[in-house]
Amino acid sequence: MEKVLVLLLLALAVAYAVPDPRGLIINLKEGELCLNSAQCQSKCCHRDTGLSLARCAPKARESSECSAFTVYGVYYKCPCERGLTCEVDKTIVGSITNTNFGVCHDAGRSRK
């Protein structure tokens, strides 16, 4: 247990000592490996399948597929860009399996 704590503290010390503002753990650019959306500049950690590696990706644009916010922090479809809403029919099973997908729409624009 003590060795794990020492290694964790060492890793954090190295991460904070890096002069690059991008960092090793947070503020990651698109395409870099991530474990959670909070690490990415775009705030979207995306994976294609359950077995693939997650990478930072851009948020979904208008009329593209999206996911509603999830507590997991890793998405199969990224959430919408700022100002857009993800219209999705949420289900219990979809919430558990992270498969509640919808489409991004501009909330301020009226639909015809």
C-alpha positions, 0 to 999 in steps of 0.5 A: 500500500505504501509503495502504491502511494509513493508511486502515485505521489511521484506520478503527480509530481512529474505531471505538475513539473512538466512545463507544457501547459497541455499536461500529461493527465489533464487538458489533453488534445483530440486523439490522445488516450483518456480515461474520463471526459474531464481530462480532455480539452473538449470534455469528451472522452470517446470510444467506438466499442466496449473493447476499444481505447478511449480517446479525446474527441470533439463534441457533436455538432448540430444534427449529428448523433449525441449522448446525454450526460453520463456519470461514466465520463466515457461516451460512445457518442459525444455530447453536443457543443455548447448551445445545442441540446441532445434530444434523446429518449432516456431509458433505464437500460440505456442509462446502464449500458450507456446507449441513450443516443439522440440528435443535437438540436439548437434549442433557440431555433424553432423546428418546422 
